[in-house]
Amino acid sequence: MNLHKPLNANASNRPRLLCASFNQDQECFAIGHEHGFQVFNTDPMERRVKRGFADGGIGIVQMLHRTNYLALVGGGRTPKYPQNKVIIWDDLKNMAALSLEFLSPVLQVLLSRTRIVVCLRSKIYVYIFSSPPVRLSVYETADNPTGICALQNDRLVFPGLTEGHIQIVDLSPQGQERNLVSIVRAHKGPVKCIAVSHDGSLIASASETGTIIRIHAAATTALLHEFRRGIDRAVIHSLSFSPSSNRLALISDKDTLHIFDTSPLSGSSNRRHILSKVPLLPSYFSGEWSFVSCRISDQRVGRGTLGWASDDCIVIIWPTEGILEKYAIQEKANAHRKLLGNSSSPGMNGSSGNGTIGSLGESGEQWELVRKSWQSFEDI
C-alpha cells in the first residue's frame, strides 16, 4: 500500500458513500450507499457484511453493538425506503423486522438494547425496543436540521428548546421512572455537535462558532473542561471520545485534527497559555488547547466521521471521497531530551490549525499525530 498516494488521486473513481457510523464501542462501523450497506471491523479494516439492494440506497445505517439488528433509513438518488420511515433490519433473516413511520424526514436513529431513538428536525422520539415498538416519550428541541443527538450507556443527549442548551435524559428503567431530564446551558449560540463518552459520564459539545468545546459531567451538569480549538469560526464536523474516555478527538472545516486530554485539570497534558495563571485576563488565556494536532490534507472534501481504534489510534471516514484514514498518537523520540533542555523556557508557539496561538506549555512538544494508513471503499 502506498501511504504517500494523494488523497484526491482517482477521486472520481471512488464510490460516494451516503453515510458512515460506528457502533457503540467503535470496534465496527457501517456504511450506506446507493445500492445497500456494508459492515466492517475497524482495526484492521475488514468487511464483515455486504448487503445489496436492487431497488435503492441507504442514507442512514446504525448498528446495535455486534448483533444482527441495524436501523436503516432510505437515501440517495433512489431511496430503498421512504425517508420518513425507520426500518429495523434483521440481518440474520435478511429482512425487515420492525418499522416506524413519521410525518417528516428522519435525520438520525440511535439504538440501545432496550431503546430506539429517532431524531426529526424539532422532535426526539424514544421507543421501547419491542415488537411492535412502544412509544415511551417525545422531546421537543430547537431547530435541528442536521439531526444532532447522541446515545451511550442509557444517556441520551440532544439540543434543548433554547439555543445553546443541551438536554440530558436518563433512559435507564430507574431514570425513566423518575423522569430524569437535565438541562445544561452549554453555549450562547446553537449547538452544532455533541458526543457522549462510552460510560455516559461526559458530554462534549460545540456551538456554531466552533471555537470552544465544553465538557460537562452528565450526572451533575458541572463544567469540567473548556477547550479552545482556535481563534476564528469553524464548522465542527465530528467529536468523539476515546474508548477510555480520557481523550477527545475533533475535526472541523479548518482541515485540522485536534486531540484533547479529558483527564482532571490537575493531571491534564493539554497545552495552556503561559499567562493562564495571571488573574483578570480574558478567558482566551485560561483555556485549554489540544495537546496534539495535525493538518489533514486540504484536498479532501465533505464531512468526516470520527472514531477510535484504540486510545492511541484515530479513524476518520470520509464518505464523499470513499476512504478511511488512520492517525496514531505518538510520543516524539526526542521529547524527553528536548524538555530537559528547555526546562527554563517560558513556553512555545503552538499551532491551532489556523495560525499561531501564542506561548503555550511544553507538553505540545511531546506528542505528534502520524498518518499511518488509508484505505478505499472502491469495490462497493
C-alpha positions as YAML, in Angstrom:
chain: A
units: angstrom
residues:
- id: 1
  name: MET
  ca: [0.00, 0.00, 0.00]
- id: 2
  name: ASN
  ca: [1.37, 3.40, -0.98]
- id: 3
  name: LEU
  ca: [0.84, 5.65, 2.03]
- id: 4
  name: HIS
  ca: [2.08, 8.69, 0.13]
- id: 5
  name: LYS
  ca: [-0.61, 8.45, -2.53]
- id: 6
  name: PRO
  ca: [-2.52, 11.78, -2.68]
- id: 7
  name: LEU
  ca: [-5.95, 11.70, -1.12]
- id: 8
  name: ASN
  ca: [-7.59, 13.06, -4.25]
- id: 9
  name: ALA
  ca: [-5.89, 10.67, -6.66]
- id: 10
  name: ASN
  ca: [-8.54, 8.99, -8.83]
- id: 11
  name: ALA
  ca: [-11.19, 10.65, -6.66]
- id: 12
  name: SER
  ca: [-13.73, 10.45, -9.47]
- id: 13
  name: ASN
  ca: [-13.37, 6.64, -9.45]
- id: 14
  name: ARG
  ca: [-14.03, 6.29, -5.72]
- id: 15
  name: PRO
  ca: [-17.54, 5.42, -4.56]
- id: 16
  name: ARG
  ca: [-19.55, 8.10, -2.81]
- id: 17
  name: LEU
  ca: [-20.90, 6.84, 0.48]
- id: 18
  name: LEU
  ca: [-24.19, 8.23, 1.74]
- id: 19
  name: CYS
  ca: [-23.41, 7.72, 5.43]
- id: 20
  name: ALA
  ca: [-20.96, 6.21, 7.91]
- id: 21
  name: SER
  ca: [-21.39, 5.44, 11.61]
- id: 22
  name: PHE
  ca: [-19.52, 3.50, 14.31]
- id: 23
  name: ASN
  ca: [-21.17, 1.02, 16.65]
- id: 24
  name: GLN
  ca: [-21.34, 1.64, 20.40]
- id: 25
  name: ASP
  ca: [-17.77, 0.51, 21.24]
- id: 26
  name: GLN
  ca: [-16.34, 1.73, 17.89]
- id: 27
  name: GLU
  ca: [-14.92, -1.71, 17.10]
- id: 28
  name: CYS
  ca: [-17.12, -1.83, 14.00]
- id: 29
  name: PHE
  ca: [-18.64, 0.65, 11.60]
- id: 30
  name: ALA
  ca: [-21.32, 0.60, 8.93]
- id: 31
  name: ILE
  ca: [-21.59, 2.49, 5.64]
- id: 32
  name: GLY
  ca: [-24.61, 3.14, 3.45]
- id: 33
  name: HIS
  ca: [-24.51, 3.76, -0.30]
- id: 34
  name: GLU
  ca: [-26.70, 3.87, -3.41]
- id: 35
  name: HIS
  ca: [-27.06, 0.09, -3.55]
- id: 36
  name: GLY
  ca: [-27.19, -1.10, 0.07]
- id: 37
  name: PHE
  ca: [-24.98, -1.16, 3.16]
- id: 38
  name: GLN
  ca: [-21.85, -2.84, 4.49]
- id: 39
  name: VAL
  ca: [-20.34, -3.52, 7.93]
- id: 40
  name: PHE
  ca: [-16.60, -3.52, 8.69]
- id: 41
  name: ASN
  ca: [-14.28, -4.23, 11.58]
- id: 42
  name: THR
  ca: [-12.48, -1.00, 12.48]
- id: 43
  name: ASP
  ca: [-8.93, -2.28, 13.03]
- id: 44
  name: PRO
  ca: [-7.90, -3.90, 10.84]
- id: 45
  name: MET
  ca: [-10.50, -2.66, 8.37]
- id: 46
  name: GLU
  ca: [-12.15, -5.88, 7.26]
- id: 47
  name: ARG
  ca: [-15.58, -6.28, 5.69]
- id: 48
  name: ARG
  ca: [-17.94, -8.48, 7.70]
- id: 49
  name: VAL
  ca: [-21.31, -7.91, 5.99]
- id: 50
  name: LYS
  ca: [-22.29, -6.83, 2.49]
- id: 51
  name: ARG
  ca: [-25.96, -6.34, 1.61]
- id: 52
  name: GLY
  ca: [-27.02, -5.11, -1.81]
- id: 53
  name: PHE
  ca: [-30.43, -3.82, -2.83]
- id: 54
  name: ALA
  ca: [-31.50, -3.58, -6.44]
- id: 55
  name: ASP
  ca: [-34.22, -1.05, -5.70]
- id: 56
  name: GLY
  ca: [-32.49, 1.76, -3.82]
- id: 57
  name: GLY
  ca: [-29.96, 3.27, -1.44]
- id: 58
  name: ILE
  ca: [-29.48, 3.59, 2.32]
- id: 59
  name: GLY
  ca: [-28.98, 7.10, 3.72]
- id: 60
  name: ILE
  ca: [-28.75, 6.20, 7.43]
- id: 61
  name: VAL
  ca: [-27.44, 2.97, 8.95]
- id: 62
  name: GLN
  ca: [-26.89, 2.38, 12.67]
- id: 63
  name: MET
  ca: [-25.60, -0.82, 14.28]
- id: 64
  name: LEU
  ca: [-26.71, -2.33, 17.58]
- id: 65
  name: HIS
  ca: [-23.37, -3.43, 19.04]
- id: 66
  name: ARG
  ca: [-22.38, -6.60, 17.13]
- id: 67
  name: THR
  ca: [-25.89, -8.02, 16.91]
- id: 68
  name: ASN
  ca: [-27.82, -8.86, 13.76]
- id: 69
  name: TYR
  ca: [-30.06, -5.78, 14.15]
- id: 70
  name: LEU
  ca: [-29.44, -2.49, 12.30]
- id: 71
  name: ALA
  ca: [-31.55, 0.64, 11.83]
- id: 72
  name: LEU
  ca: [-31.95, 1.70, 8.19]
- id: 73
  name: VAL
  ca: [-33.40, 4.80, 6.51]
- id: 74
  name: GLY
  ca: [-33.56, 5.19, 2.75]
- id: 75
  name: GLY
  ca: [-31.39, 7.72, 0.93]
- id: 76
  name: GLY
  ca: [-29.58, 8.63, -2.26]
- id: 77
  name: ARG
  ca: [-30.98, 9.16, -5.75]
- id: 78
  name: THR
  ca: [-33.48, 6.31, -5.35]
- id: 79
  name: PRO
  ca: [-34.11, 5.59, -1.65]
- id: 80
  name: LYS
  ca: [-34.71, 1.96, -0.71]
- id: 81
  name: TYR
  ca: [-37.25, 3.08, 1.92]
- id: 82
  name: PRO
  ca: [-39.19, 6.34, 2.39]
- id: 83
  name: GLN
  ca: [-37.06, 8.88, 4.22]
- id: 84
  name: ASN
  ca: [-39.75, 9.33, 6.86]
- id: 85
  name: LYS
  ca: [-39.56, 5.64, 7.78]
- id: 86
  name: VAL
  ca: [-37.19, 3.71, 10.08]
- id: 87
  name: ILE
  ca: [-36.61, 0.04, 9.33]
- id: 88
  name: ILE
  ca: [-35.12, -2.27, 11.98]
- id: 89
  name: TRP
  ca: [-33.29, -4.79, 9.80]
- id: 90
  name: ASP
  ca: [-32.70, -8.36, 10.96]
- id: 91
  name: ASP
  ca: [-29.57, -9.38, 9.08]
- id: 92
  name: LEU
  ca: [-29.81, -12.97, 10.30]
- id: 93
  name: LYS
  ca: [-33.11, -13.35, 8.46]
- id: 94
  name: ASN
  ca: [-32.15, -10.84, 5.75]
- id: 95
  name: MET
  ca: [-35.42, -8.96, 6.16]
- id: 96
  name: ALA
  ca: [-37.11, -6.03, 7.86]
- id: 97
  name: ALA
  ca: [-38.20, -6.94, 11.40]
- id: 98
  name: LEU
  ca: [-39.82, -3.68, 12.58]
- id: 99
  name: SER
  ca: [-40.77, -0.32, 11.10]
- id: 100
  name: LEU
  ca: [-41.66, 3.14, 12.36]
- id: 101
  name: GLU
  ca: [-43.23, 5.88, 10.22]
- id: 102
  name: PHE
  ca: [-43.26, 9.65, 10.82]
- id: 103
  name: LEU
  ca: [-44.71, 12.79, 9.25]
- id: 104
  name: SER
  ca: [-41.33, 14.31, 8.36]
- id: 105
  name: PRO
  ca: [-37.90, 13.02, 7.26]
- id: 106
  name: VAL
  ca: [-35.85, 11.06, 9.78]
- id: 107
  name: LEU
  ca: [-32.47, 12.75, 10.39]
- id: 108
  name: GLN
  ca: [-30.86, 10.28, 12.80]
- id: 109
  name: VAL
  ca: [-31.54, 6.95, 14.50]
- id: 110
  name: LEU
  ca: [-29.82, 5.65, 17.65]
- id: 111
  name: LEU
  ca: [-30.11, 2.18, 19.17]
- id: 112
  name: SER
  ca: [-29.55, 0.52, 22.51]
- id: 113
  name: ARG
  ca: [-30.54, -2.98, 23.60]
- id: 114
  name: THR
  ca: [-33.78, -1.62, 25.07]
- id: 115
  name: ARG
  ca: [-34.47, 1.64, 23.19]
- id: 116
  name: ILE
  ca: [-34.94, 3.05, 19.68]
- id: 117
  name: VAL
  ca: [-34.32, 6.81, 19.40]
- id: 118
  name: VAL
  ca: [-35.49, 8.69, 16.30]
- id: 119
  name: CYS
  ca: [-34.48, 12.29, 15.64]
- id: 120
  name: LEU
  ca: [-36.60, 14.61, 13.49]
- id: 121
  name: ARG
  ca: [-35.96, 18.29, 12.83]
- id: 122
  name: SER
  ca: [-37.64, 19.51, 16.03]
- id: 123
  name: LYS
  ca: [-38.53, 16.34, 17.95]
- id: 124
  name: ILE
  ca: [-36.86, 13.32, 19.53]
- id: 125
  name: TYR
  ca: [-38.93, 10.12, 19.80]
- id: 126
  name: VAL
  ca: [-37.98, 7.33, 22.20]
- id: 127
  name: TYR
  ca: [-39.43, 3.81, 21.80]
- id: 128
  name: ILE
  ca: [-39.11, 0.58, 23.73]
- id: 129
  name: PHE
  ca: [-37.24, -1.90, 21.54]
- id: 130
  name: SER
  ca: [-40.03, -4.44, 21.25]
- id: 131
  name: SER
  ca: [-42.34, -5.97, 18.65]
- id: 132
  name: PRO
  ca: [-44.17, -3.78, 17.93]
- id: 133
  name: PRO
  ca: [-42.16, -0.79, 19.26]
- id: 134
  name: VAL
  ca: [-43.94, 1.10, 22.06]
- id: 135
  name: ARG
  ca: [-43.55, 4.87, 22.20]
- id: 136
  name: LEU
  ca: [-42.10, 5.87, 25.54]
- id: 137
  name: SER
  ca: [-41.62, 9.65, 25.26]
- id: 138
  name: VAL
  ca: [-41.32, 12.63, 22.92]
- id: 139
  name: TYR
  ca: [-38.99, 15.62, 23.45]
- id: 140
  name: GLU
  ca: [-39.15, 19.00, 21.73]
- id: 141
  name: THR
  ca: [-35.91, 20.57, 20.52]
- id: 142
  name: ALA
  ca: [-34.75, 23.80, 18.93]
- id: 143
  name: ASP
  ca: [-34.44, 23.68, 15.15]
- id: 144
  name: ASN
  ca: [-32.10, 20.76, 14.50]
- id: 145
  name: PRO
  ca: [-31.67, 20.42, 10.71]
- id: 146
  name: THR
  ca: [-28.69, 18.03, 10.91]
- id: 147
  name: GLY
  ca: [-30.18, 15.64, 13.47]
- id: 148
  name: ILE
  ca: [-27.75, 16.28, 16.33]
- id: 149
  name: CYS
  ca: [-28.13, 13.71, 19.10]
- id: 150
  name: ALA
  ca: [-26.01, 11.09, 20.87]
- id: 151
  name: LEU
  ca: [-26.66, 7.97, 22.97]
- id: 152
  name: GLN
  ca: [-24.27, 5.96, 25.15]
- id: 153
  name: ASN
  ca: [-24.91, 3.76, 28.16]
- id: 154
  name: ASP
  ca: [-28.57, 4.87, 28.50]
- id: 155
  name: ARG
  ca: [-27.53, 8.55, 28.38]
- id: 156
  name: LEU
  ca: [-29.37, 10.41, 25.60]
- id: 157
  name: VAL
  ca: [-28.19, 13.93, 24.73]
- id: 158
  name: PHE
  ca: [-29.69, 16.40, 22.25]
- id: 159
  name: PRO
  ca: [-30.27, 20.19, 21.81]
- id: 160
  name: GLY
  ca: [-32.73, 21.84, 24.13]
- id: 161
  name: LEU
  ca: [-35.62, 24.14, 23.25]
- id: 162
  name: THR
  ca: [-33.45, 27.20, 23.86]
- id: 163
  name: GLU
  ca: [-30.46, 27.84, 21.59]
- id: 164
  name: GLY
  ca: [-27.21, 26.79, 23.25]
- id: 165
  name: HIS
  ca: [-28.93, 24.49, 25.75]
- id: 166
  name: ILE
  ca: [-28.47, 20.71, 25.89]
- id: 167
  name: GLN
  ca: [-30.94, 18.17, 27.30]
- id: 168
  name: ILE
  ca: [-29.64, 15.05, 29.03]
- id: 169
  name: VAL
  ca: [-32.10, 12.19, 29.51]
- id: 170
  name: ASP
  ca: [-31.50, 9.04, 31.55]
- id: 171
  name: LEU
  ca: [-33.09, 6.22, 29.55]
- id: 172
  name: SER
  ca: [-32.41, 3.52, 32.15]
- id: 173
  name: PRO
  ca: [-35.51, 2.00, 33.78]
- id: 174
  name: GLN
  ca: [-34.70, 3.88, 37.01]
- id: 175
  name: GLY
  ca: [-34.24, 7.14, 35.14]
- id: 176
  name: GLN
  ca: [-37.50, 6.71, 33.23]
- id: 177
  name: GLU
  ca: [-39.40, 6.04, 36.46]
- id: 178
  name: ARG
  ca: [-38.08, 9.29, 37.93]
- id: 179
  name: ASN
  ca: [-38.38, 11.15, 34.59]
- id: 180
  name: LEU
  ca: [-34.80, 12.40, 34.91]
- id: 181
  name: VAL
  ca: [-34.11, 15.21, 32.43]
- id: 182
  name: SER
  ca: [-31.26, 17.69, 32.95]
- id: 183
  name: ILE
  ca: [-30.73, 20.93, 31.05]
- id: 184
  name: VAL
  ca: [-27.23, 22.35, 30.52]
- id: 185
  name: ARG
  ca: [-26.58, 25.92, 29.40]
- id: 186
  name: ALA
  ca: [-23.62, 24.89, 27.29]
- id: 187
  name: HIS
  ca: [-23.22, 27.68, 24.73]
- id: 188
  name: LYS
  ca: [-24.53, 31.09, 23.72]
- id: 189
  name: GLY
  ca: [-25.28, 30.06, 20.13]
- id: 190
  name: PRO
  ca: [-26.96, 27.00, 18.59]
- id: 191
  name: VAL
  ca: [-25.39, 23.63, 19.42]
- id: 192
  name: LYS
  ca: [-23.85, 22.06, 16.30]
- id: 193
  name: CYS
  ca: [-22.04, 18.95, 17.56]
- id: 194
  name: ILE
  ca: [-22.43, 16.58, 20.54]
- id: 195
  name: ALA
  ca: [-20.62, 13.49, 21.84]
- id: 196
  name: VAL
  ca: [-21.07, 11.23, 24.88]
- id: 197
  name: SER
  ca: [-18.28, 9.22, 26.49]
- id: 198
  name: HIS
  ca: [-18.53, 5.42, 26.44]
- id: 199
  name: ASP
  ca: [-19.58, 5.19, 30.08]
- id: 200
  name: GLY
  ca: [-22.09, 8.01, 29.64]
- id: 201
  name: SER
  ca: [-20.42, 10.22, 32.26]
- id: 202
  name: LEU
  ca: [-19.07, 13.01, 30.00]
- id: 203
  name: ILE
  ca: [-20.85, 15.24, 27.48]
- id: 204
  name: ALA
  ca: [-18.86, 17.18, 24.86]
- id: 205
  name: SER
  ca: [-20.46, 19.93, 22.80]
- id: 206
  name: ALA
  ca: [-19.60, 22.68, 20.33]
- id: 207
  name: SER
  ca: [-21.67, 25.59, 19.04]
- id: 208
  name: GLU
  ca: [-21.97, 27.05, 15.55]
- id: 209
  name: THR
  ca: [-19.00, 29.30, 16.32]
- id: 210
  name: GLY
  ca: [-16.73, 26.26, 16.67]
- id: 211
  name: THR
  ca: [-14.03, 27.93, 18.76]
- id: 212
  name: ILE
  ca: [-14.90, 26.45, 22.18]
- id: 213
  name: ILE
  ca: [-15.65, 22.83, 23.13]
- id: 214
  name: ARG
  ca: [-17.09, 22.28, 26.59]
- id: 215
  name: ILE
  ca: [-17.10, 19.08, 28.64]
- id: 216
  name: HIS
  ca: [-19.86, 18.67, 31.23]
- id: 217
  name: ALA
  ca: [-20.46, 15.94, 33.78]
- id: 218
  name: ALA
  ca: [-23.65, 14.13, 32.78]
- id: 219
  name: ALA
  ca: [-24.68, 13.35, 36.36]
- id: 220
  name: THR
  ca: [-24.23, 16.86, 37.83]
- id: 221
  name: THR
  ca: [-24.08, 19.07, 34.67]
- id: 222
  name: ALA
  ca: [-20.90, 20.65, 36.14]
- id: 223
  name: LEU
  ca: [-18.48, 22.20, 33.64]
- id: 224
  name: LEU
  ca: [-15.26, 20.14, 33.73]
- id: 225
  name: HIS
  ca: [-13.25, 21.48, 30.79]
- id: 226
  name: GLU
  ca: [-13.35, 24.37, 28.35]
- id: 227
  name: PHE
  ca: [-11.24, 23.53, 25.32]
- id: 228
  name: ARG
  ca: [-10.21, 26.06, 22.68]
- id: 229
  name: ARG
  ca: [-9.96, 24.75, 19.13]
- id: 230
  name: GLY
  ca: [-8.79, 28.06, 17.60]
- id: 231
  name: ILE
  ca: [-9.50, 31.77, 17.46]
- id: 232
  name: ASP
  ca: [-11.68, 32.04, 14.34]
- id: 233
  name: ARG
  ca: [-15.02, 30.47, 13.45]
- id: 234
  name: ALA
  ca: [-15.17, 26.88, 12.22]
- id: 235
  name: VAL
  ca: [-17.74, 24.20, 11.48]
- id: 236
  name: ILE
  ca: [-17.11, 21.22, 13.76]
- id: 237
  name: HIS
  ca: [-17.73, 18.09, 11.69]
- id: 238
  name: SER
  ca: [-17.29, 15.44, 14.37]
- id: 239
  name: LEU
  ca: [-16.46, 14.91, 18.07]
- id: 240
  name: SER
  ca: [-15.54, 11.52, 19.52]
- id: 241
  name: PHE
  ca: [-14.31, 10.20, 22.88]
- id: 242
  name: SER
  ca: [-11.63, 7.52, 23.01]
- id: 243
  name: PRO
  ca: [-12.54, 4.06, 24.43]
- id: 244
  name: SER
  ca: [-11.22, 5.01, 27.88]
- id: 245
  name: SER
  ca: [-12.94, 8.43, 27.68]
- id: 246
  name: ASN
  ca: [-9.58, 10.06, 28.53]
- id: 247
  name: ARG
  ca: [-9.24, 11.73, 25.14]
- id: 248
  name: LEU
  ca: [-11.50, 13.68, 22.79]
- id: 249
  name: ALA
  ca: [-10.90, 13.99, 19.04]
- id: 250
  name: LEU
  ca: [-12.21, 16.81, 16.87]
- id: 251
  name: ILE
  ca: [-12.20, 17.63, 13.16]
- id: 252
  name: SER
  ca: [-13.57, 20.75, 11.50]
- id: 253
  name: ASP
  ca: [-13.61, 22.58, 8.18]
- id: 254
  name: LYS
  ca: [-10.23, 24.06, 9.14]
- id: 255
  name: ASP
  ca: [-8.67, 20.77, 7.93]
- id: 256
  name: THR
  ca: [-7.11, 20.05, 11.32]
- id: 257
  name: LEU
  ca: [-7.40, 17.06, 13.65]
- id: 258
  name: HIS
  ca: [-7.17, 18.03, 17.34]
- id: 259
  name: ILE
  ca: [-6.81, 15.68, 20.33]
- id: 260
  name: PHE
  ca: [-7.67, 16.91, 23.84]
- id: 261
  name: ASP
  ca: [-6.88, 15.29, 27.18]
- id: 262
  name: THR
  ca: [-10.09, 14.94, 29.24]
- id: 263
  name: SER
  ca: [-8.29, 13.94, 32.45]
- id: 264
  name: PRO
  ca: [-8.89, 16.09, 35.56]
- id: 265
  name: LEU
  ca: [-7.41, 19.56, 35.14]
- id: 266
  name: SER
  ca: [-4.55, 18.87, 37.57]
- id: 267
  name: GLY
  ca: [-3.37, 15.87, 35.52]
- id: 268
  name: SER
  ca: [-4.15, 17.14, 32.03]
- id: 269
  name: SER
  ca: [-1.45, 17.25, 29.36]
- id: 270
  name: ASN
  ca: [-3.30, 19.88, 27.29]
- id: 271
  name: ARG
  ca: [-1.37, 22.98, 26.36]
- id: 272
  name: ARG
  ca: [-2.11, 26.18, 28.24]
- id: 273
  name: HIS
  ca: [-1.07, 29.76, 27.65]
- id: 274
  name: ILE
  ca: [1.90, 30.95, 29.69]
- id: 275
  name: LEU
  ca: [-0.31, 33.74, 31.08]
- id: 276
  name: SER
  ca: [-3.10, 31.34, 32.11]
- id: 277
  name: LYS
  ca: [-2.49, 31.87, 35.84]
- id: 278
  name: VAL
  ca: [-2.46, 35.66, 35.64]
- id: 279
  name: PRO
  ca: [-5.75, 36.92, 37.16]
- id: 280
  name: LEU
  ca: [-8.28, 39.18, 35.39]
- id: 281
  name: LEU
  ca: [-7.12, 38.33, 31.85]
- id: 282
  name: PRO
  ca: [-9.67, 37.36, 29.14]
- id: 283
  name: SER
  ca: [-10.80, 33.72, 29.01]
- id: 284
  name: TYR
  ca: [-8.66, 33.21, 25.87]
- id: 285
  name: PHE
  ca: [-5.60, 32.95, 28.11]
- id: 286
  name: SER
  ca: [-7.12, 30.47, 30.60]
- id: 287
  name: GLY
  ca: [-8.49, 27.98, 28.06]
- id: 288
  name: GLU
  ca: [-7.02, 24.55, 27.36]
- id: 289
  name: TRP
  ca: [-5.63, 23.83, 23.89]
- id: 290
  name: SER
  ca: [-5.22, 20.41, 22.28]
- id: 291
  name: PHE
  ca: [-2.11, 18.54, 23.44]
- id: 292
  name: VAL
  ca: [-1.50, 17.38, 19.87]
- id: 293
  name: SER
  ca: [-2.88, 18.32, 16.44]
- id: 294
  name: CYS
  ca: [-2.04, 17.88, 12.78]
- id: 295
  name: ARG
  ca: [-3.03, 19.22, 9.43]
- id: 296
  name: ILE
  ca: [-5.28, 16.97, 7.36]
- id: 297
  name: SER
  ca: [-4.95, 17.21, 3.60]
- id: 298
  name: ASP
  ca: [-6.78, 20.33, 2.43]
- id: 299
  name: GLN
  ca: [-7.67, 18.43, -0.74]
- id: 300
  name: ARG
  ca: [-10.28, 16.28, 0.99]
- id: 301
  name: VAL
  ca: [-13.94, 17.19, 0.56]
- id: 302
  name: GLY
  ca: [-17.12, 16.70, 2.59]
- id: 303
  name: ARG
  ca: [-17.59, 15.95, 6.27]
- id: 304
  name: GLY
  ca: [-15.55, 13.31, 8.07]
- id: 305
  name: THR
  ca: [-16.84, 10.88, 10.71]
- id: 306
  name: LEU
  ca: [-14.53, 10.26, 13.68]
- id: 307
  name: GLY
  ca: [-13.93, 7.04, 15.60]
- id: 308
  name: TRP
  ca: [-11.18, 5.35, 17.61]
- id: 309
  name: ALA
  ca: [-9.44, 2.01, 17.02]
- id: 310
  name: SER
  ca: [-7.73, 2.39, 20.43]
- id: 311
  name: ASP
  ca: [-6.78, 5.19, 22.84]
- id: 312
  name: ASP
  ca: [-3.81, 5.97, 20.58]
- id: 313
  name: CYS
  ca: [-5.35, 5.45, 17.13]
- id: 314
  name: ILE
  ca: [-7.95, 7.70, 15.49]
- id: 315
  name: VAL
  ca: [-10.03, 6.65, 12.49]
- id: 316
  name: ILE
  ca: [-11.65, 9.11, 10.06]
- id: 317
  name: ILE
  ca: [-14.15, 8.02, 7.41]
- id: 318
  name: TRP
  ca: [-14.64, 10.46, 4.51]
- id: 319
  name: PRO
  ca: [-17.97, 9.44, 2.88]
- id: 320
  name: THR
  ca: [-17.73, 11.82, -0.08]
- id: 321
  name: GLU
  ca: [-14.27, 10.57, -1.03]
- id: 322
  name: GLY
  ca: [-14.99, 6.97, -0.05]
- id: 323
  name: ILE
  ca: [-11.84, 6.50, 2.04]
- id: 324
  name: LEU
  ca: [-10.80, 5.67, 5.61]
- id: 325
  name: GLU
  ca: [-7.69, 7.16, 7.29]
- id: 326
  name: LYS
  ca: [-5.88, 6.19, 10.49]
- id: 327
  name: TYR
  ca: [-3.77, 8.51, 12.62]
- id: 328
  name: ALA
  ca: [-1.59, 7.40, 15.54]
- id: 329
  name: ILE
  ca: [-0.73, 9.49, 18.61]
- id: 330
  name: GLN
  ca: [2.97, 9.02, 19.23]
- id: 331
  name: GLU
  ca: [5.44, 10.43, 21.70]
- id: 332
  name: LYS
  ca: [8.31, 12.12, 19.92]
- id: 333
  name: ALA
  ca: [11.59, 10.24, 20.21]
- id: 334
  name: ASN
  ca: [13.49, 13.31, 21.44]
- id: 335
  name: ALA
  ca: [10.67, 14.72, 23.59]
- id: 336
  name: HIS
  ca: [12.26, 13.90, 26.95]
- id: 337
  name: ARG
  ca: [15.65, 15.33, 25.99]
- id: 338
  name: LYS
  ca: [14.03, 18.41, 24.48]
- id: 339
  name: LEU
  ca: [12.01, 19.10, 27.63]
- id: 340
  name: LEU
  ca: [15.07, 18.79, 29.84]
- id: 341
  name: GLY
  ca: [16.97, 21.16, 27.62]
- id: 342
  name: ASN
  ca: [14.15, 23.73, 27.69]
- id: 343
  name: SER
  ca: [13.23, 23.45, 31.37]
- id: 344
  name: SER
  ca: [13.83, 27.16, 31.89]
- id: 345
  name: SER
  ca: [11.98, 28.21, 28.74]
- id: 346
  name: PRO
  ca: [8.74, 30.15, 29.34]
- id: 347
  name: GLY
  ca: [6.80, 28.37, 26.60]
- id: 348
  name: MET
  ca: [6.48, 27.60, 22.92]
- id: 349
  name: ASN
  ca: [4.49, 28.56, 19.89]
- id: 350
  name: GLY
  ca: [1.72, 26.07, 19.19]
- id: 351
  name: SER
  ca: [-0.41, 25.60, 16.11]
- id: 352
  name: SER
  ca: [-4.19, 25.77, 16.36]
- id: 353
  name: GLY
  ca: [-4.69, 24.75, 12.77]
- id: 354
  name: ASN
  ca: [-5.25, 28.35, 11.71]
- id: 355
  name: GLY
  ca: [-2.24, 30.30, 12.88]
- id: 356
  name: THR
  ca: [-0.08, 30.91, 15.92]
- id: 357
  name: ILE
  ca: [-1.89, 30.98, 19.24]
- id: 358
  name: GLY
  ca: [0.88, 32.35, 21.37]
- id: 359
  name: SER
  ca: [3.06, 30.94, 24.12]
- id: 360
  name: LEU
  ca: [1.83, 27.56, 25.33]
- id: 361
  name: GLY
  ca: [3.12, 24.93, 27.74]
- id: 362
  name: GLU
  ca: [5.79, 22.50, 26.55]
- id: 363
  name: SER
  ca: [3.53, 19.41, 26.56]
- id: 364
  name: GLY
  ca: [2.67, 20.13, 22.93]
- id: 365
  name: GLU
  ca: [6.26, 19.19, 22.01]
- id: 366
  name: GLN
  ca: [5.98, 15.70, 23.47]
- id: 367
  name: TRP
  ca: [3.44, 14.29, 21.04]
- id: 368
  name: GLU
  ca: [2.73, 14.07, 17.35]
- id: 369
  name: LEU
  ca: [-0.03, 12.71, 15.11]
- id: 370
  name: VAL
  ca: [1.21, 10.44, 12.35]
- id: 371
  name: ARG
  ca: [-0.93, 9.35, 9.40]
- id: 372
  name: LYS
  ca: [-0.42, 5.59, 9.43]
- id: 373
  name: SER
  ca: [-2.58, 4.37, 6.57]
- id: 374
  name: TRP
  ca: [-5.57, 4.92, 4.32]
- id: 375
  name: GLN
  ca: [-7.94, 2.54, 2.57]
- id: 376
  name: SER
  ca: [-10.60, 2.96, -0.09]
- id: 377
  name: PHE
  ca: [-14.11, 1.53, -0.35]
- id: 378
  name: GLU
  ca: [-13.54, 1.20, -4.08]
- id: 379
  name: ASP
  ca: [-15.30, -2.11, -4.65]
- id: 380
  name: ILE
  ca: [-18.78, -1.36, -3.29]
...
